[in-house]
Amino acid sequence: MNNATIETYEKLESLMQGKSFVTHIDTGVIYPQIQNNPSSIYSFLLVTGYLKAVTNEQPFGGDYMCEVALPNKEISYVYSKEILAKFENVIPPSAAIAIQEAIYTMDIPRLQKRLETFLLQTISFHDAANETFYHGLILGFCAMLDNRYYITSNREAGNGRFDIQMLPLDKKLPGILIELKAGKDCTEAQLDELAETALKQINDRQYHVEMSAQGVKEILQYGIAFSGKLLSMRVLKVNMASNPAVPY
């Protein structure tokens, strides 16, 4: 699991939300194969009883397509602990909790300060090289809110692909959309402009359509721009009933 891709973790998180998905199963899989082919983890988990088959095709030579899900709540707890453990190697639990609270309560000054402190204390300029790095970092923080949200990244919605979407499991909670940008050697003004661009992209490309279709009444839109260890953030709170954007 330490070598799993973001896509693999998204699928494992969806299992913890009580969902299922179809995947290729090789009943002859052996443990060392997972290192070279991370997608074979589903075969290994099914064979060892950490997944159950919902529906499947007739096996042919040990290979077949199968819809898989978690067998019970006890196994779901094991998944949750293992997945969150991956992020604890990078993100101290205390920092993660503070950032989650700030995201959840819309405390923007606190969120920006906590993220800046985390970057200053733990990230080298070599690490902070591109948008992909920041995307993985923010996704890691968000993943720890999986008991309240179904979290996806890099998915098509509206007229483009959002960076991170947090669909509330309880529609009384606000939905959250996060768009990230990264620049090199940006001035403070350039960083602010980049954050505004990220926020504008959420509205221009209508990333909210999935949430709106599922009955989410309120959406928090985060545009976050990074440059090295610096960041700038812009946030809009949108009421889908009246659709006025309220800046924070």
N, C-alpha and C positions, 0 to 999 in steps of 0.2 A: 504493500500500500504506500510505502514511502516513495516508490517510483511511479505511482499512478499519475495519469494526466488529469487536467482539469475536467475533461469530459467524463472520465471515470468517476471522479468525486461527485460530479453533478448527478450521475446515475445512482450512486450510492446514497446521496442525500435524498433523491426522489423516493428511493425504497423506504427511507425512514419517515417519509410523509405518507406512507401507506399505498404508494403507487406501484405499478409493475411496468416492465418493458420487455421487449422481445430481443433476444440475443442468440448468437451462435454458440452451441455447446459441443465440446469435444470430451466425451466420457473417458478418453484415454489420457487426459492432461496430467502432467506431472509438475511438481512444484517448480523446478528450475526454469520451465518454459515461461513462467510469469515474468521473469526478468527481461526476456527478449520480446515478449508479446503481452503487454499489460492487459489487453482485452480478454486474455484467457483466464483472468481472475474469476470471471463469472462461472466458468466451467468448474474451476477448483472449488468455489464456494458452494455450488450446487451439489457436487459429489460429496463434499464433507458435511452437508446438512445445514449450511448457513444461508441457503436459499431454498425455496420450494418451487416446483414446477406448477404453474397455473394451467397452461395448455402447451402442448408440444406436438411436433410432427413425428412421424415414425423414424426412429434412428436409422441411419444408413452408414455402416462402417464406423459407428461410434460418434458420428457427427450429425447434428440436427439443429433446427431452430426451435427456441423454447421461450415462452413467456414466463418470467420469473418474478417472485415477490419474497418478502420476508416471511418466515414461518410463524413467528410469534413475537410478543412484546419483549421477552427476555433477550432474544437475538437482536432486536432493534436497539436495545440498550448497549449491547456489545459494539454494534456498528457505530453508534454515536460516540462512544468513548474512543474508539480507534481513529475515527475521522478527525475528531477534535484534537487528538494527541499529535497528529501531524502538524497542526498549526502551533501547538504549544512549544515545538522546537524552535520556532521563529518568533512567535508573539508571546511575551509574558502574559499570563492570565490576568494580572492586575491591569495591564494596559488594555487588553482586549475588552475587559468588562467596562472600563471607563469609556472606551470608544463606542461600544455597543449602546451604552446608556445615552450617550450624546446623540447618536443616530436616531435612537428610538424616541427621545424626548425633543428632538429638533433644537437642541442646544448648540447652535452653530459656532459661537465663539469658543465654547469648551471643546467641541469636536476638532476645530482647526488647531487649537493649542495642543491638544493631546496628540494629534497626528504629527504636528511639527516636532514635538518633543520626542516622539518615537523615532522619527526619521533622524533627528540629530544624534540620538543616543545609540542607534543600532545599525544604521545604514551607511555604507561607504559610497562615495561618488561613483565608484566602479559598479556597484550593485545598481544604483539608481540611473540606469542607462537609457531605458526606453519605456514606452507606455505599457508594454507587456508586464514588466516588473511591477509597476504600480497597480496594474489591474489584478494581478495575483495577490498582492498585499491586501488591497481593499476587499477582494472577494473572500480572503481568509477571515477578516474581521466580521464580515456579513454572515458567513457560514455558521458562526456560533449563535446566530439568532434563528436557527432552523426550526425551533419549536414554535415559532410564531409566524414564520414566513417560508414560502416555497421559493428558493433562490435559484435563478438561472443567469447565465452570462453568454454574451455573443450570440444571441438568437435574433431571428428576423421578426420584426414587428413594424407595423405602419409602412413607411417608405425606406426602411434601412435596418440596421442591426444595432440594438442597444448594447451597452457594455455590461451593466448589471441591472437585473430586475428583481425586486423583492415583492412577491405577490402575497398579501396577507391571507393566512388561513382563516382568520376571523375578519369578515368584511367590515366590521366596525373599526378596525385598525386602518391607518393610512397605508396605501401602497407606496413603494419607494423605487425611483428610477435614478440610476447613477451613470453619468457620462464622464469619462476621464480623458484628459489631454496631457501631453508631456512636451516640454520644450527644452532647449539647451541654452544655458547661460542667459536666461530671461531676466529682464529688469522687473521690478515690482509692477509697473504699469503693464508690461507685456504679459505678465502672469495673470493679472486681473482680466485683461482682454481675452486671454485664452480660456479662462473660466467662464466668462460671459458667452464665448463661442460654444463651449460644451453645453451650457444650459440652453442656449438658443436651439441647438441641434435636436434636443429632446422634443421641443415643441414643433420645430419645422418638419421633422420626420415622423411626427405623431407616434412616438413609441408607446403612448399610453393606451392604444386601441385594445390590447388584450385585457388589461386591467379593467377598462371601462366596460368591455363586453361581459366580464365576470362580476359586474356589480360593485366594483370598488368605488366609493363615493369621493374619496380624497386622496390625492397623490402628492408626495413630496418629491420634487425634482432637484437633484444635486448635480451641479457642474463643478468639477474639481480639476484644477490644473497644477501640474508638478514641474519643477525644474531643480534637479539635484535634490537638496534637502529642504527646499522651499515649496510652499504651496499656496494657492488661492482658491477660495470656494464661493460659489454663488448658489442660492437655494430659492426655489419657488414652491409655494403651497397652492395647489390647484383644486378647487371644488368642482367636481365633474358635473354637478347639477347646474351650476350657474356659469362655470368655466372662467371665473376671474382669477388671474394669477396674482398671488399675494407674495411680494418679496420678503425674505428674511435677511 
